Amino acid sequence: MSDEIRSSAASDAEPGEDPREAVAPSSQPRTRELLPLPGLAGISLYMLLLAGVSILGVVNGQFRPVYLIFSAFFITAALGLLRLLRWAWALTLGAIVLLVTLFAWRFTTERQFPFLVQGLLNLVFFLYLIRIEVRSRLR
């Protein structure tokens, strides 16, 4: 270390503090209070998309009006998940498990590839939601 760096490090250090610690960067990275979880935002948008599809299906007469109940649950879960609420995490997890089983059943009966893709996508969402890092960030 050159004399210039040592003198500037010594002047930057607090009294009674080792000047070498003032120059050396911390080995532990600084973490923010709330780290952004883009996966939760993506899952929330997916839930809102599913709610929108259900609402349009009811309006067009493709689905029964009882499907609006599912849309309300999907919207509630999505908005609560964006706010990192634990009850919304549980509601979303339950909805995803039901969707995985629904699309797996539909794929086995109808043998259509989109049902398999959507079922696997929901399975990925389920595996993301049960991670310890995700659960530890919820209130």
Buried (B, 14 or more C-beta within 10 A) or exposed (E): EEEEEEEBBBEEBEEEEEBEEBBEEEEEEEEEEEEEBEBBEEBBEBBBEBBEBBBEBBEEEEBEEEBBEBBEBBBBBBBBBBEBBEEBBBBBBEBBBEBBEBBBEBBEEEEEEEBBEBBBBBBEBBEBBEEEEBEEBBE
